[in-house]
Structures are given as structure tokens and as C-alpha cells.
């Protein structure tokens, strides 16, 4: 709830100070990478975007996710642990209109972005060579070029619905670390590049205009 309230407060500030012709939006990816709270995770805003322009639209976007998951069991196995996950991304996209029909516009889009991710599993139970407080940790930094098609439907002069079908070309460098008892081990790093086709992932946004 705190995250929702903070996001709403930021949205109100942006709308109140935005010039005419600017749309400020909230949304998320569905299905969401955050599955902590099931369907509610997809309904919780994690994306804040500002979309402006008369024909070609420019959209700076911030994506921020933090999750803390607690898993506990009384069995004598490693099922008692905490997982902390963070994601922060910054994108700038350009939207180019392909087709217009009254209040519905079909766009093609492309852009550039960066992101960071961390995931840490902290064990809360002794088992074998693992003691309470040991952890596995991973970090990643990436550069991406998002691209795809998008629909924007203007519900009213002040509210608009945006749906993006997004893929990306990316470069990512990730590293790992583990702690066992009093020993911390650097697991090294690895780099990867590729094309990620998210043909079953949509970004849903609700935009509020100041015009």
C-alpha cells in the first residue's frame, strides 16, 4: 500500500506541473515478473511514464520494483529463506503513428534504455554446509533497445488507455556472490546479448492528460 500511495503522490505532482498536451501514466506489465501477490501484483503500478507530442510522441519511462518474499517451513530441508528482488529501469521511447481511427491510434515505437537488477536469497535455516544467514546474491546491469507496436485509445479529453506489445534487443552483464559460514565467494561475471521477443507480455497504462 505504501508503494501505491507514493506512486499516486508522484503522479499528482507530475500532472499538476505538466504543460498542456502532456500525458502522465501509470501501469505495469501483464503478466508481471512480480508474482508475490498473484493478480494484485499485475494491478500494482510499477511503471511511471510521461508521454508528450502532437504527432510523433516521446515517452520517458521509469520502472521500479522492490519485493521481499518470506518462505518458511518446519521440514528439515532448505525451504526457509528470504528473497529480496529489486529492479530499476529508465527508458526513452519514440512513438510513430501508423494508423488513426477517431480516438484510436496505432503506433510503432523504438527507444533506448538501461536497467539494474538484484536478487538475494538469504537462508534462515541450517542445512548441510549452509548456516542461518548465508546467502546467494546476483546483480545485473543491462542496456536495451525496446521496440514494438502500441495502441492508444482516448477515453476522454483527460484519460487515455495505452497498450504496448514490446520486444527488445539487449546487452546484459551479470555477476554472482555467495556466503557460506564465514567465507564469501565471488562467483564471477558473465555477459550476454540477444533479442527478447515478449510476444505474450503486454504493458498496460492509464494516461491522464493536462489539456
Backbone torsions as a table, in degrees:
resi	resn	phi	psi	omega
1	UNK	NA	-35.5	179.3
2	UNK	-62.9	-39.8	-179.8
3	UNK	-64.9	-40.1	179.1
4	UNK	-64.5	-44.5	-179.1
5	UNK	-63.7	-42.4	179.2
6	UNK	-64.2	-42.4	179.3
7	UNK	-63.3	-42.4	178.8
8	UNK	-63.2	-39.1	179.1
9	UNK	-64.1	-43.6	177.9
10	UNK	-62.1	-41.0	179.4
11	UNK	-61.1	-44.7	-179.5
12	UNK	-62.9	-39.0	178.2
13	UNK	-64.9	-43.9	-179.7
14	UNK	-63.5	-43.4	-180.0
15	UNK	-65.2	-40.9	-177.0
16	UNK	-66.7	-26.0	-177.3
17	UNK	-107.1	-2.4	-176.3
18	UNK	-77.9	143.6	176.4
19	UNK	-73.8	164.0	178.0
20	UNK	-59.6	143.6	-178.4
21	UNK	91.6	1.0	-179.3
22	UNK	-103.7	137.9	176.9
23	UNK	-116.6	130.2	178.3
24	UNK	-113.0	128.3	-172.9
25	UNK	-127.2	156.8	173.7
26	UNK	-125.1	146.0	177.0
27	UNK	-177.4	-163.8	-177.7
28	UNK	-162.1	168.8	173.9
29	UNK	-91.4	139.2	178.9
30	UNK	-127.8	122.9	-3.2
31	UNK	-69.8	147.9	-177.0
32	UNK	-81.6	149.3	174.0
33	UNK	-69.5	-20.0	176.3
34	UNK	-90.9	111.4	-179.0
35	UNK	-112.4	16.9	-175.2
36	UNK	-57.2	-42.9	-175.3
37	UNK	-115.6	28.3	176.5
38	UNK	63.3	-134.0	-176.8
39	UNK	-63.3	-27.6	179.0
40	UNK	-64.4	-27.3	177.8
41	UNK	-63.8	-38.2	178.9
42	UNK	-72.0	-26.1	-179.2
43	UNK	-87.4	-11.3	178.4
44	UNK	-82.6	123.0	-177.6
45	UNK	-64.1	130.3	173.3
46	UNK	-125.5	-5.2	-177.6
47	UNK	-119.5	129.9	172.3
48	UNK	-120.0	126.6	-176.2
49	UNK	-133.5	146.8	172.1
50	UNK	-117.6	120.5	-176.8
51	UNK	-117.4	124.5	-177.9
52	UNK	-144.6	155.2	-178.6
53	UNK	133.7	159.0	-179.8
54	UNK	-97.2	-33.8	179.7
55	UNK	-125.3	-71.6	170.5
56	UNK	-80.3	126.9	-176.6
57	UNK	-101.5	143.1	173.8
58	UNK	-111.1	137.0	-177.1
59	UNK	-137.7	100.7	165.8
60	UNK	-75.1	137.9	-174.9
61	UNK	-136.1	137.1	173.3
62	UNK	-118.4	129.7	174.9
63	UNK	-118.4	125.4	-178.1
64	UNK	-137.1	127.1	180.0
65	UNK	-134.7	134.2	168.6
66	UNK	-137.0	129.5	179.3
67	UNK	-134.7	139.6	172.7
68	UNK	-125.5	113.7	-176.3
69	UNK	-112.0	129.9	179.0
70	UNK	-110.3	127.2	178.1
71	UNK	-125.5	123.9	-177.3
72	UNK	-131.7	147.4	175.5
73	UNK	-151.8	157.8	177.1
74	UNK	-97.3	-2.3	179.5
75	UNK	-72.3	156.6	-179.8
76	UNK	-86.5	56.4	176.7
77	UNK	-139.9	165.9	179.7
78	UNK	-78.5	81.3	174.1
79	UNK	-126.9	6.9	177.5
80	UNK	-107.4	106.1	-177.0
81	UNK	-160.2	161.9	173.3
82	UNK	-111.9	142.7	176.3
83	UNK	-122.7	124.0	174.9
84	UNK	-113.3	125.6	-177.9
85	UNK	-128.5	132.6	175.3
86	UNK	-131.1	146.3	174.7
87	UNK	-143.7	132.0	173.6
88	UNK	-135.8	128.4	-179.5
89	UNK	-136.1	148.0	176.7
90	UNK	-132.4	120.4	-179.6
91	UNK	-123.6	151.6	167.7
92	UNK	-129.1	121.2	-175.4
93	UNK	-122.4	153.0	170.1
94	UNK	-114.4	132.5	-179.0
95	UNK	-110.7	124.2	-174.9
96	UNK	-114.8	119.7	-174.7
97	UNK	-69.6	131.4	174.8
98	UNK	-100.9	-39.4	-173.6
99	UNK	-152.5	139.4	177.1
100	UNK	-126.6	137.0	177.0
101	UNK	-144.2	96.7	-176.6
102	UNK	57.9	-113.8	-175.9
103	UNK	-93.6	3.5	-178.4
104	UNK	-108.6	130.9	179.8
105	UNK	-128.0	133.9	174.4
106	UNK	-101.7	125.9	-178.5
107	UNK	-118.4	152.0	159.2
108	UNK	-104.3	146.4	-178.0
109	UNK	-141.0	158.1	175.9
110	UNK	-156.4	160.6	-178.5
111	UNK	-174.7	-163.8	-179.4
112	UNK	-141.6	146.0	-178.8
113	UNK	-157.6	165.6	174.4
114	UNK	-130.2	157.6	177.6
115	UNK	-154.9	157.3	173.0
116	UNK	-131.2	147.7	177.6
117	UNK	-140.3	145.2	170.9
118	UNK	-136.3	145.4	173.8
119	UNK	-141.3	126.5	-178.4
120	UNK	-129.4	125.0	175.9
121	UNK	-106.3	114.7	-179.5
122	UNK	-107.8	120.8	-175.4
123	UNK	-82.2	139.0	-176.9
124	UNK	-115.7	22.4	-175.2
125	UNK	-153.5	138.0	175.7
126	UNK	-75.1	136.4	178.6
127	UNK	-163.3	116.4	-179.8
128	UNK	60.6	-124.1	179.7
129	UNK	-87.4	4.3	-178.9
130	UNK	-102.1	134.5	177.0
131	UNK	-120.4	161.4	-179.6
132	UNK	-55.6	129.9	-178.5
133	UNK	100.7	-14.0	173.9
134	UNK	-66.9	157.6	-177.4
135	UNK	-151.3	161.7	166.4
136	UNK	-119.9	133.6	-174.7
137	UNK	-135.9	138.0	177.2
138	UNK	-130.2	143.4	177.4
139	UNK	-129.4	149.4	178.4
140	UNK	-145.8	144.4	172.5
141	UNK	-131.9	133.5	-176.3
142	UNK	-139.5	155.8	171.5
143	UNK	-119.5	133.9	-175.9
144	UNK	-137.9	156.7	175.4
145	UNK	-122.0	92.9	179.5
146	UNK	-71.7	144.4	177.7
147	UNK	-155.2	156.2	-179.7
148	UNK	162.4	-156.7	178.7
149	UNK	-124.0	154.5	-176.5
150	UNK	-145.7	150.5	173.1
151	UNK	-116.0	139.7	171.0
152	UNK	-129.5	124.2	-179.4
153	UNK	-117.3	120.9	-179.2
154	UNK	-85.6	108.6	-179.7
155	UNK	-73.8	-40.0	178.0
156	UNK	-151.8	-174.4	177.5
157	UNK	-69.3	-10.2	-175.1
158	UNK	-123.4	-11.5	-177.1
159	UNK	-131.7	135.3	-179.9
160	UNK	-140.0	145.7	178.2
161	UNK	-108.4	129.4	178.6
162	UNK	-119.8	134.2	177.8
163	UNK	-129.2	120.0	-179.7
164	UNK	-112.0	136.0	168.9
165	UNK	-107.5	109.4	-164.6
166	UNK	-118.5	137.9	168.7
167	UNK	-124.5	177.6	-179.3
168	UNK	-157.5	151.9	166.0
169	UNK	-104.3	131.7	-170.8
170	UNK	-140.0	157.3	167.1
171	UNK	-128.8	130.3	-177.2
172	UNK	-136.8	139.1	173.1
173	UNK	-120.6	123.5	-177.0
174	UNK	-124.1	153.9	178.7
175	UNK	-140.6	162.0	-177.9
176	UNK	-137.3	157.9	179.6
177	UNK	-149.7	145.0	175.9
178	UNK	-136.5	149.4	176.3
179	UNK	-121.2	126.8	176.4
180	UNK	-130.7	114.8	-174.2
181	UNK	56.7	-119.5	-178.4
182	UNK	-100.6	12.2	-176.1
183	UNK	-112.8	125.8	175.6
184	UNK	-108.6	127.4	-174.6
185	UNK	-118.1	128.8	173.6
186	UNK	-80.7	119.7	-176.8
187	UNK	-87.6	4.1	177.7
188	UNK	86.0	-175.6	-177.6
189	UNK	-133.3	161.7	179.3
190	UNK	-145.4	144.9	178.2
191	UNK	-113.7	148.4	179.3
192	UNK	-146.8	150.2	174.2
193	UNK	-133.6	157.4	178.7
194	UNK	173.3	-175.9	175.4
195	UNK	-117.2	122.5	-177.7
196	UNK	-107.4	109.8	-179.3
197	UNK	-95.0	106.5	-178.6
198	UNK	-94.7	60.8	-172.6
199	UNK	-74.2	-0.5	174.9
200	UNK	-124.2	16.7	-178.9
201	UNK	-119.8	126.4	-180.0
202	UNK	-118.7	146.9	171.0
203	UNK	-105.3	119.7	179.2
204	UNK	-104.1	130.7	-178.5
205	UNK	-133.6	143.6	167.9
206	UNK	-111.4	120.9	-178.0
207	UNK	-104.6	140.4	176.3
208	UNK	-117.9	125.8	-175.2
209	UNK	-98.6	158.2	179.5
210	UNK	-116.8	46.3	-178.6
211	UNK	-141.0	NA	NA
